[in-house]
Amino acid sequence: MVDTAGPRRWHRTQAERSAETQALLLDATIESLAEVGYARTSTTAIVKRAGVSRGAQVHHYPTKADLVVAAVERVFAVQERAFSDRFAALPPGDRTLARAIDELWSVFDGPTYPAVLELVVAARTDPELHVVVQAVSTRFERSVAEVFDEFFPELRDVPMGRHMVGFALAVMQGAAVSGYAGFGRPGQAVAVLRALSGLATPELLPLLRSLEGDQT
């Protein structure tokens, strides 16, 4: 029988090889940041960890700054998808505020968040990195807020209700820092946040509106 489907693709395209190399380099960068920190992360160590050539690294990301900036964008994109996908996959009956807190905390309690903390600290004194970290973190917060808007419309039109997302993120960021530093109990902070989420009922909405009115 004659194969009329055309030649088979036994080899990957240049674009596929390039994408794979970039992914290896970015994953290696994130792993290095999480394991040894920003200061001890070098392009030499990243190339070795990724198993690619120095020339390939320079071709895609000429400097450490280029690698780190791309890694920042990658890690936040992964976190963004992880939260939205996990929560959207829940049965409707399980999509509670308390469960949203749990799913969001899994992002901060995950293996890549130490890399994020390293970049946040480094960005304090690195103007170029600061711009990138601020932009991607703002995008992440906006994505989380959109999930809350979609599944908890009762809070969407209440200004103080919208602030709850920022409050939750601030608590979790602080809890993550405490946990990784070894001087806090992040689980307790998240448990309190989860308990507070139970107060966000229709009966609470008038109070939220009155609080917003007091601030004007």
PyRosetta script that sets phi, psi and omega in degrees:
from pyrosetta import init, pose_from_sequence

init()
pose = pose_from_sequence("MVDTAGPRRWHRTQAERSAETQALLLDATIESLAEVGYARTSTTAIVKRAGVSRGAQVHHYPTKADLVVAAVERVFAVQERAFSDRFAALPPGDRTLARAIDELWSVFDGPTYPAVLELVVAARTDPELHVVVQAVSTRFERSVAEVFDEFFPELRDVPMGRHMVGFALAVMQGAAVSGYAGFGRPGQAVAVLRALSGLATPELLPLLRSLEGDQT")
pose.set_psi(1, 136.2)
pose.set_omega(1, -179.2)
pose.set_phi(2, -84.5)
pose.set_psi(2, 131.9)
pose.set_omega(2, 178.0)
pose.set_phi(3, -81.3)
pose.set_psi(3, 108.8)
pose.set_omega(3, -177.3)
pose.set_phi(4, -97.4)
pose.set_psi(4, 5.7)
pose.set_omega(4, -176.1)
pose.set_phi(5, -83.5)
pose.set_psi(5, -0.2)
pose.set_omega(5, -179.6)
pose.set_phi(6, 92.3)
pose.set_psi(6, 173.8)
pose.set_omega(6, -178.0)
pose.set_phi(7, -65.5)
pose.set_psi(7, 141.0)
pose.set_omega(7, 179.0)
pose.set_phi(8, -77.9)
pose.set_psi(8, 150.3)
pose.set_omega(8, -178.6)
pose.set_phi(9, -93.4)
pose.set_psi(9, 90.3)
pose.set_omega(9, 179.7)
pose.set_phi(10, -80.3)
pose.set_psi(10, -19.8)
pose.set_omega(10, -175.7)
pose.set_phi(11, -120.9)
pose.set_psi(11, 147.7)
pose.set_omega(11, 176.5)
pose.set_phi(12, -70.5)
pose.set_psi(12, 151.1)
pose.set_omega(12, 177.2)
pose.set_phi(13, -75.7)
pose.set_psi(13, 165.4)
pose.set_omega(13, 177.6)
pose.set_phi(14, -60.7)
pose.set_psi(14, -38.1)
pose.set_omega(14, 179.9)
pose.set_phi(15, -64.0)
pose.set_psi(15, -39.2)
pose.set_omega(15, 179.4)
pose.set_phi(16, -67.1)
pose.set_psi(16, -42.3)
pose.set_omega(16, 178.2)
pose.set_phi(17, -64.3)
pose.set_psi(17, -40.0)
pose.set_omega(17, 179.6)
pose.set_phi(18, -64.0)
pose.set_psi(18, -43.7)
pose.set_omega(18, 179.8)
pose.set_phi(19, -63.6)
pose.set_psi(19, -38.8)
pose.set_omega(19, 179.2)
pose.set_phi(20, -65.5)
pose.set_psi(20, -42.9)
pose.set_omega(20, 179.4)
pose.set_phi(21, -62.3)
pose.set_psi(21, -43.9)
pose.set_omega(21, 179.0)
pose.set_phi(22, -61.9)
pose.set_psi(22, -42.8)
pose.set_omega(22, 179.7)
pose.set_phi(23, -62.5)
pose.set_psi(23, -41.9)
pose.set_omega(23, 178.8)
pose.set_phi(24, -61.9)
pose.set_psi(24, -43.2)
pose.set_omega(24, -179.6)
pose.set_phi(25, -66.4)
pose.set_psi(25, -42.6)
pose.set_omega(25, -178.4)
pose.set_phi(26, -70.2)
pose.set_psi(26, -40.9)
pose.set_omega(26, 177.3)
pose.set_phi(27, -63.1)
pose.set_psi(27, -40.6)
pose.set_omega(27, 178.8)
pose.set_phi(28, -64.6)
pose.set_psi(28, -37.2)
pose.set_omega(28, 177.9)
pose.set_phi(29, -64.0)
pose.set_psi(29, -45.7)
pose.set_omega(29, 179.7)
pose.set_phi(30, -62.8)
pose.set_psi(30, -43.8)
pose.set_omega(30, 178.7)
pose.set_phi(31, -61.6)
pose.set_psi(31, -42.4)
pose.set_omega(31, -179.8)
pose.set_phi(32, -65.0)
pose.set_psi(32, -43.7)
pose.set_omega(32, 178.5)
pose.set_phi(33, -59.4)
pose.set_psi(33, -42.4)
pose.set_omega(33, -178.5)
pose.set_phi(34, -69.8)
pose.set_psi(34, -35.4)
pose.set_omega(34, -173.8)
pose.set_phi(35, -88.2)
pose.set_psi(35, -43.2)
pose.set_omega(35, -173.9)
pose.set_phi(36, -119.5)
pose.set_psi(36, -6.6)
pose.set_omega(36, 177.2)
pose.set_phi(37, 92.7)
pose.set_psi(37, 167.8)
pose.set_omega(37, -175.7)
pose.set_phi(38, -67.1)
pose.set_psi(38, -45.4)
pose.set_omega(38, -175.3)
pose.set_phi(39, -62.5)
pose.set_psi(39, -35.4)
pose.set_omega(39, -176.4)
pose.set_phi(40, -94.2)
pose.set_psi(40, 1.3)
pose.set_omega(40, 175.9)
pose.set_phi(41, -83.5)
pose.set_psi(41, 123.7)
pose.set_omega(41, -179.9)
pose.set_phi(42, -128.0)
pose.set_psi(42, 158.9)
pose.set_omega(42, 178.4)
pose.set_phi(43, -64.8)
pose.set_psi(43, -32.8)
pose.set_omega(43, 178.4)
pose.set_phi(44, -62.4)
pose.set_psi(44, -45.8)
pose.set_omega(44, 179.7)
pose.set_phi(45, -67.2)
pose.set_psi(45, -37.1)
pose.set_omega(45, -179.6)
pose.set_phi(46, -65.6)
pose.set_psi(46, -44.7)
pose.set_omega(46, 179.1)
pose.set_phi(47, -59.4)
pose.set_psi(47, -43.9)
pose.set_omega(47, 179.8)
pose.set_phi(48, -64.3)
pose.set_psi(48, -44.3)
pose.set_omega(48, -179.3)
pose.set_phi(49, -65.2)
pose.set_psi(49, -38.0)
pose.set_omega(49, -178.0)
pose.set_phi(50, -77.3)
pose.set_psi(50, -22.1)
pose.set_omega(50, -178.9)
pose.set_phi(51, 73.9)
pose.set_psi(51, 33.2)
pose.set_omega(51, 177.7)
pose.set_phi(52, -121.4)
pose.set_psi(52, 171.5)
pose.set_omega(52, -178.7)
pose.set_phi(53, -82.0)
pose.set_psi(53, 157.3)
pose.set_omega(53, 175.8)
pose.set_phi(54, -61.3)
pose.set_psi(54, -37.7)
pose.set_omega(54, 179.0)
pose.set_phi(55, -62.5)
pose.set_psi(55, -38.4)
pose.set_omega(55, 178.7)
pose.set_phi(56, -65.2)
pose.set_psi(56, -39.8)
pose.set_omega(56, 178.6)
pose.set_phi(57, -63.0)
pose.set_psi(57, -48.2)
pose.set_omega(57, -178.5)
pose.set_phi(58, -63.4)
pose.set_psi(58, -34.9)
pose.set_omega(58, 179.9)
pose.set_phi(59, -63.5)
pose.set_psi(59, -44.0)
pose.set_omega(59, -175.9)
pose.set_phi(60, -87.7)
pose.set_psi(60, -41.8)
pose.set_omega(60, -176.8)
pose.set_phi(61, -137.6)
pose.set_psi(61, 92.0)
pose.set_omega(61, -172.6)
pose.set_phi(62, -57.7)
pose.set_psi(62, -31.3)
pose.set_omega(62, -175.6)
pose.set_phi(63, -129.3)
pose.set_psi(63, 168.0)
pose.set_omega(63, 174.9)
pose.set_phi(64, -60.3)
pose.set_psi(64, -40.1)
pose.set_omega(64, 179.7)
pose.set_phi(65, -59.5)
pose.set_psi(65, -42.2)
pose.set_omega(65, 178.6)
pose.set_phi(66, -61.3)
pose.set_psi(66, -42.4)
pose.set_omega(66, 179.4)
pose.set_phi(67, -63.9)
pose.set_psi(67, -46.8)
pose.set_omega(67, -176.2)
pose.set_phi(68, -66.3)
pose.set_psi(68, -42.1)
pose.set_omega(68, 178.9)
pose.set_phi(69, -60.1)
pose.set_psi(69, -45.3)
pose.set_omega(69, 178.6)
pose.set_phi(70, -65.3)
pose.set_psi(70, -36.2)
pose.set_omega(70, 179.1)
pose.set_phi(71, -67.0)
pose.set_psi(71, -38.2)
pose.set_omega(71, 176.4)
pose.set_phi(72, -57.4)
pose.set_psi(72, -49.0)
pose.set_omega(72, -178.5)
pose.set_phi(73, -63.2)
pose.set_psi(73, -38.7)
pose.set_omega(73, -179.0)
pose.set_phi(74, -67.1)
pose.set_psi(74, -46.5)
pose.set_omega(74, -175.1)
pose.set_phi(75, -67.7)
pose.set_psi(75, -37.5)
pose.set_omega(75, 177.5)
pose.set_phi(76, -70.1)
pose.set_psi(76, -36.2)
pose.set_omega(76, 176.9)
pose.set_phi(77, -63.3)
pose.set_psi(77, -40.7)
pose.set_omega(77, 178.2)
pose.set_phi(78, -63.9)
pose.set_psi(78, -44.1)
pose.set_omega(78, 179.2)
pose.set_phi(79, -63.3)
pose.set_psi(79, -41.6)
pose.set_omega(79, -179.8)
pose.set_phi(80, -60.0)
pose.set_psi(80, -47.6)
pose.set_omega(80, 179.5)
pose.set_phi(81, -66.9)
pose.set_psi(81, -39.4)
pose.set_omega(81, -177.4)
pose.set_phi(82, -59.3)
pose.set_psi(82, -46.3)
pose.set_omega(82, -179.0)
pose.set_phi(83, -67.3)
pose.set_psi(83, -50.8)
pose.set_omega(83, -175.8)
pose.set_phi(84, -65.1)
pose.set_psi(84, -39.5)
pose.set_omega(84, -178.4)
pose.set_phi(85, -69.1)
pose.set_psi(85, -43.5)
pose.set_omega(85, -178.6)
pose.set_phi(86, -64.6)
pose.set_psi(86, -42.1)
pose.set_omega(86, -177.7)
pose.set_phi(87, -71.3)
pose.set_psi(87, -39.7)
pose.set_omega(87, 179.4)
pose.set_phi(88, -64.7)
pose.set_psi(88, -27.7)
pose.set_omega(88, -177.9)
pose.set_phi(89, -79.4)
pose.set_psi(89, -10.1)
pose.set_omega(89, -179.1)
pose.set_phi(90, -70.7)
pose.set_psi(90, 147.3)
pose.set_omega(90, 171.9)
pose.set_phi(91, -59.6)
pose.set_psi(91, 146.5)
pose.set_omega(91, -177.0)
pose.set_phi(92, -50.7)
pose.set_psi(92, -37.8)
pose.set_omega(92, -178.2)
pose.set_phi(93, -67.9)
pose.set_psi(93, -18.2)
pose.set_omega(93, -179.1)
pose.set_phi(94, -95.9)
pose.set_psi(94, -2.0)
pose.set_omega(94, -176.6)
pose.set_phi(95, -85.4)
pose.set_psi(95, 69.8)
pose.set_omega(95, 178.9)
pose.set_phi(96, -101.4)
pose.set_psi(96, 165.2)
pose.set_omega(96, 177.0)
pose.set_phi(97, -62.4)
pose.set_psi(97, -38.5)
pose.set_omega(97, 178.9)
pose.set_phi(98, -62.2)
pose.set_psi(98, -41.4)
pose.set_omega(98, 179.0)
pose.set_phi(99, -68.6)
pose.set_psi(99, -35.3)
pose.set_omega(99, 176.9)
pose.set_phi(100, -62.2)
pose.set_psi(100, -38.6)
pose.set_omega(100, 176.4)
pose.set_phi(101, -61.2)
pose.set_psi(101, -44.7)
pose.set_omega(101, -179.9)
pose.set_phi(102, -62.1)
pose.set_psi(102, -44.8)
pose.set_omega(102, -178.7)
pose.set_phi(103, -66.4)
pose.set_psi(103, -37.9)
pose.set_omega(103, 179.2)
pose.set_phi(104, -68.7)
pose.set_psi(104, -38.9)
pose.set_omega(104, 179.6)
pose.set_phi(105, -64.8)
pose.set_psi(105, -31.3)
pose.set_omega(105, 179.3)
pose.set_phi(106, -62.0)
pose.set_psi(106, -25.7)
pose.set_omega(106, 176.2)
pose.set_phi(107, -69.5)
pose.set_psi(107, -47.2)
pose.set_omega(107, -177.9)
pose.set_phi(108, -73.1)
pose.set_psi(108, -25.0)
pose.set_omega(108, -178.5)
pose.set_phi(109, -94.7)
pose.set_psi(109, 7.9)
pose.set_omega(109, -176.7)
pose.set_phi(110, -84.6)
pose.set_psi(110, 173.4)
pose.set_omega(110, -173.9)
pose.set_phi(111, -71.2)
pose.set_psi(111, -17.9)
pose.set_omega(111, -177.7)
pose.set_phi(112, -93.3)
pose.set_psi(112, -11.8)
pose.set_omega(112, -174.5)
pose.set_phi(113, -66.3)
pose.set_psi(113, -32.3)
pose.set_omega(113, 174.3)
pose.set_phi(114, -56.2)
pose.set_psi(114, -33.8)
pose.set_omega(114, 176.8)
pose.set_phi(115, -64.8)
pose.set_psi(115, -39.1)
pose.set_omega(115, 178.2)
pose.set_phi(116, -62.8)
pose.set_psi(116, -44.1)
pose.set_omega(116, 179.6)
pose.set_phi(117, -61.0)
pose.set_psi(117, -40.6)
pose.set_omega(117, 177.9)
pose.set_phi(118, -60.0)
pose.set_psi(118, -41.6)
pose.set_omega(118, -178.5)
pose.set_phi(119, -71.4)
pose.set_psi(119, -35.8)
pose.set_omega(119, 178.3)
pose.set_phi(120, -63.4)
pose.set_psi(120, -44.4)
pose.set_omega(120, 179.3)
pose.set_phi(121, -65.3)
pose.set_psi(121, -45.2)
pose.set_omega(121, -179.6)
pose.set_phi(122, -63.6)
pose.set_psi(122, -33.7)
pose.set_omega(122, -177.4)
pose.set_phi(123, -67.2)
pose.set_psi(123, -19.7)
pose.set_omega(123, -179.6)
pose.set_phi(124, -60.0)
pose.set_psi(124, -33.6)
pose.set_omega(124, -178.0)
pose.set_phi(125, -116.7)
pose.set_psi(125, 9.7)
pose.set_omega(125, 179.1)
pose.set_phi(126, -122.1)
pose.set_psi(126, 100.5)
pose.set_omega(126, -174.9)
pose.set_phi(127, -56.9)
pose.set_psi(127, -41.1)
pose.set_omega(127, -179.1)
pose.set_phi(128, -64.8)
pose.set_psi(128, -45.4)
pose.set_omega(128, 179.5)
pose.set_phi(129, -67.7)
pose.set_psi(129, -34.1)
pose.set_omega(129, -179.9)
pose.set_phi(130, -60.5)
pose.set_psi(130, -43.0)
pose.set_omega(130, -179.7)
pose.set_phi(131, -60.6)
pose.set_psi(131, -43.9)
pose.set_omega(131, -177.6)
pose.set_phi(132, -68.8)
pose.set_psi(132, -47.4)
pose.set_omega(132, -179.0)
pose.set_phi(133, -60.8)
pose.set_psi(133, -42.4)
pose.set_omega(133, 179.3)
pose.set_phi(134, -63.2)
pose.set_psi(134, -42.0)
pose.set_omega(134, -178.0)
pose.set_phi(135, -65.7)
pose.set_psi(135, -46.7)
pose.set_omega(135, -176.1)
pose.set_phi(136, -74.2)
pose.set_psi(136, -32.5)
pose.set_omega(136, 177.7)
pose.set_phi(137, -69.2)
pose.set_psi(137, -36.0)
pose.set_omega(137, 175.9)
pose.set_phi(138, -64.8)
pose.set_psi(138, -40.4)
pose.set_omega(138, 177.8)
pose.set_phi(139, -64.0)
pose.set_psi(139, -39.9)
pose.set_omega(139, 178.2)
pose.set_phi(140, -62.7)
pose.set_psi(140, -46.0)
pose.set_omega(140, 179.6)
pose.set_phi(141, -61.9)
pose.set_psi(141, -39.4)
pose.set_omega(141, 178.7)
pose.set_phi(142, -64.3)
pose.set_psi(142, -39.7)
pose.set_omega(142, 179.2)
pose.set_phi(143, -64.0)
pose.set_psi(143, -42.6)
pose.set_omega(143, 178.3)
pose.set_phi(144, -63.3)
pose.set_psi(144, -42.9)
pose.set_omega(144, 179.5)
pose.set_phi(145, -61.4)
pose.set_psi(145, -36.2)
pose.set_omega(145, 178.6)
pose.set_phi(146, -65.8)
pose.set_psi(146, -37.2)
pose.set_omega(146, 176.7)
pose.set_phi(147, -64.1)
pose.set_psi(147, -44.6)
pose.set_omega(147, 178.3)
pose.set_phi(148, -63.3)
pose.set_psi(148, -40.1)
pose.set_omega(148, 179.0)
pose.set_phi(149, -61.2)
pose.set_psi(149, -39.8)
pose.set_omega(149, -176.9)
pose.set_phi(150, -70.4)
pose.set_psi(150, -43.7)
pose.set_omega(150, -172.3)
pose.set_phi(151, -96.8)
pose.set_psi(151, -14.6)
pose.set_omega(151, 178.3)
pose.set_phi(152, -129.9)
pose.set_psi(152, 66.5)
pose.set_omega(152, -175.8)
pose.set_phi(153, -62.2)
pose.set_psi(153, -21.0)
pose.set_omega(153, -179.8)
pose.set_phi(154, -65.4)
pose.set_psi(154, -20.6)
pose.set_omega(154, 178.1)
pose.set_phi(155, -95.5)
pose.set_psi(155, -15.2)
pose.set_omega(155, -170.7)
pose.set_phi(156, -61.6)
pose.set_psi(156, -38.0)
pose.set_omega(156, -174.4)
pose.set_phi(157, -95.7)
pose.set_psi(157, 9.1)
pose.set_omega(157, 179.1)
pose.set_phi(158, -109.4)
pose.set_psi(158, 111.4)
pose.set_omega(158, -176.3)
pose.set_phi(159, -50.9)
pose.set_psi(159, -46.4)
pose.set_omega(159, 179.7)
pose.set_phi(160, -65.9)
pose.set_psi(160, -29.3)
pose.set_omega(160, 176.6)
pose.set_phi(161, -64.9)
pose.set_psi(161, -38.6)
pose.set_omega(161, 178.5)
pose.set_phi(162, -64.6)
pose.set_psi(162, -30.1)
pose.set_omega(162, 179.7)
pose.set_phi(163, -68.9)
pose.set_psi(163, -17.7)
pose.set_omega(163, -178.8)
pose.set_phi(164, -61.7)
pose.set_psi(164, -33.3)
pose.set_omega(164, 179.6)
pose.set_phi(165, -64.1)
pose.set_psi(165, -47.2)
pose.set_omega(165, 177.8)
pose.set_phi(166, -62.3)
pose.set_psi(166, -37.8)
pose.set_omega(166, 178.3)
pose.set_phi(167, -64.0)
pose.set_psi(167, -45.1)
pose.set_omega(167, 179.7)
pose.set_phi(168, -61.9)
pose.set_psi(168, -43.3)
pose.set_omega(168, 179.7)
pose.set_phi(169, -64.1)
pose.set_psi(169, -40.4)
pose.set_omega(169, -179.8)
pose.set_phi(170, -64.0)
pose.set_psi(170, -42.5)
pose.set_omega(170, 178.7)
pose.set_phi(171, -62.5)
pose.set_psi(171, -44.6)
pose.set_omega(171, -177.4)
pose.set_phi(172, -68.7)
pose.set_psi(172, -37.9)
pose.set_omega(172, 176.9)
pose.set_phi(173, -62.5)
pose.set_psi(173, -44.2)
pose.set_omega(173, 177.7)
pose.set_phi(174, -64.3)
pose.set_psi(174, -40.4)
pose.set_omega(174, 179.1)
pose.set_phi(175, -64.8)
pose.set_psi(175, -39.7)
pose.set_omega(175, 179.1)
pose.set_phi(176, -64.2)
pose.set_psi(176, -43.5)
pose.set_omega(176, 178.5)
pose.set_phi(177, -60.5)
pose.set_psi(177, -46.1)
pose.set_omega(177, 179.6)
pose.set_phi(178, -61.0)
pose.set_psi(178, -42.9)
pose.set_omega(178, -178.5)
pose.set_phi(179, -64.4)
pose.set_psi(179, -46.1)
pose.set_omega(179, -178.5)
pose.set_phi(180, -69.8)
pose.set_psi(180, -28.4)
pose.set_omega(180, 178.8)
pose.set_phi(181, -80.7)
pose.set_psi(181, -15.5)
pose.set_omega(181, 176.5)
pose.set_phi(182, 81.8)
pose.set_psi(182, 17.2)
pose.set_omega(182, -179.9)
pose.set_phi(183, -121.0)
pose.set_psi(183, 19.6)
pose.set_omega(183, 178.9)
pose.set_phi(184, -147.7)
pose.set_psi(184, 173.8)
pose.set_omega(184, 176.5)
pose.set_phi(185, -118.8)
pose.set_psi(185, 86.6)
pose.set_omega(185, -174.9)
pose.set_phi(186, -58.9)
pose.set_psi(186, -31.0)
pose.set_omega(186, -179.9)
pose.set_phi(187, -60.7)
pose.set_psi(187, -35.1)
pose.set_omega(187, 179.5)
pose.set_phi(188, -67.6)
pose.set_psi(188, -43.0)
pose.set_omega(188, 179.6)
pose.set_phi(189, -62.1)
pose.set_psi(189, -41.8)
pose.set_omega(189, -179.9)
pose.set_phi(190, -68.6)
pose.set_psi(190, -35.1)
pose.set_omega(190, 177.7)
pose.set_phi(191, -63.4)
pose.set_psi(191, -40.7)
pose.set_omega(191, 177.1)
pose.set_phi(192, -64.3)
pose.set_psi(192, -42.5)
pose.set_omega(192, 178.7)
pose.set_phi(193, -61.8)
pose.set_psi(193, -41.7)
pose.set_omega(193, 178.2)
pose.set_phi(194, -62.6)
pose.set_psi(194, -41.4)
pose.set_omega(194, 178.7)
pose.set_phi(195, -64.8)
pose.set_psi(195, -40.8)
pose.set_omega(195, 178.5)
pose.set_phi(196, -63.8)
pose.set_psi(196, -32.4)
pose.set_omega(196, 179.8)
pose.set_phi(197, -62.9)
pose.set_psi(197, -26.1)
pose.set_omega(197, 178.1)
pose.set_phi(198, -69.2)
pose.set_psi(198, -15.1)
pose.set_omega(198, 177.8)
pose.set_phi(199, -82.6)
pose.set_psi(199, -12.5)
pose.set_omega(199, -177.5)
pose.set_phi(200, -81.2)
pose.set_psi(200, 69.3)
pose.set_omega(200, -179.3)
pose.set_phi(201, -109.5)
pose.set_psi(201, 168.1)
pose.set_omega(201, 177.3)
pose.set_phi(202, -54.0)
pose.set_psi(202, -31.3)
pose.set_omega(202, -179.6)
pose.set_phi(203, -67.2)
pose.set_psi(203, -22.6)
pose.set_omega(203, -178.2)
pose.set_phi(204, -83.3)
pose.set_psi(204, -19.1)
pose.set_omega(204, -173.4)
pose.set_phi(205, -60.6)
pose.set_psi(205, -41.6)
pose.set_omega(205, 176.7)
pose.set_phi(206, -59.0)
pose.set_psi(206, -37.7)
pose.set_omega(206, 178.3)
pose.set_phi(207, -64.2)
pose.set_psi(207, -41.8)
pose.set_omega(207, 178.9)
pose.set_phi(208, -61.1)
pose.set_psi(208, -40.7)
pose.set_omega(208, 179.6)
pose.set_phi(209, -65.4)
pose.set_psi(209, -40.2)
pose.set_omega(209, -179.4)
pose.set_phi(210, -67.1)
pose.set_psi(210, -37.3)
pose.set_omega(210, 178.2)
pose.set_phi(211, -65.1)
pose.set_psi(211, -39.5)
pose.set_omega(211, 178.6)
pose.set_phi(212, -65.3)
pose.set_psi(212, -37.4)
pose.set_omega(212, 179.1)
pose.set_phi(213, -66.1)
pose.set_psi(213, -32.5)
pose.set_omega(213, 179.5)
pose.set_phi(214, -67.5)
pose.set_psi(214, -23.3)
pose.set_omega(214, -176.9)
pose.set_phi(215, -87.0)
pose.set_psi(215, -9.7)
pose.set_omega(215, -178.6)
pose.set_phi(216, -89.8)
pose.dump_pdb("model.pdb")
